């Protein structure tokens, strides 16, 4: 159980770096969702189930909102 929390922190770090540096907004939103999911799992592992549940709900709602916005926005290539 001691290696689970550092593994989730590493996944969070990688997801955050990919979300910040990727040019495709859909990939960034998916990485944001992965970051949020790992946060919820970490809070649950630290016995803060209420905070983990809140993070899961807020993360899912914002991810769905961002995906809906991306489908309504016209994408243009910058080339």
N, C-alpha and C positions, 0 to 999 in steps of 0.2 A: 504494500500500500504506500510505502514511502516513495516509490519511483513514479507513482501515478501523477501526483501533483506537479513535479518538474516536467513530466512529459506533456501535460496539458499546458503548462506555461510556455514550453517550447513551441507547441502548436499555435498558441496565441501569438507569439512573437513572429513566427513565419507568416501567419495569416495577416497580421497587421502590416508587415513589410510588403507583402504581395499586394494588399489592398491599396497601400499608399503609392506604390510604384507602377502598377499596371495601367496601361492606356485604355483598355476596354472596361467600360463602367459596369457591365454585367458581372465580369470577373471580380471587380472590386466589391460589388454588393454581395456576391457569394462568399468572398473571403470575410467580409464584415459579419455575415451570418455564422460562419465557422468560428470567428472570434467570440461572438456573443454566446454561441452554444458551449464553447469551452469555458467561458466565464460562468455560465449557469452551472456547469458540472463542477467547477472548482468551488463555487460557493456551497454546493450541496455536499461535496466532500469535506468541507470545513464546518459542517453541521449548521450552516446558515440556510436552511431549506427555504425559508420565506424569501430571502434575498435571491436565492437561485431561481425560485419560481417566478419572482417578479422580473428578473433578468431574462428568463426564457420568454415570458409574455411580451415584454417590451422589445426584445430582439426580434421576435417573430413578427410583431406588428410593424416595426420600422422596416424590416426586410421586405415584407409584402408591399408596404407603401413605396419603397424605393423601386421595386420591380414594376409596380404599376406606373410610376412616373417615367421610368425608362421606356416602357412600351408606348407611352403617349408622346414622347419627345422624338422628333425626327433626328436621325443620326446622319451626320455628314462626315465624309473623310476629310482629313486635313491636308491631303496630298495635293 
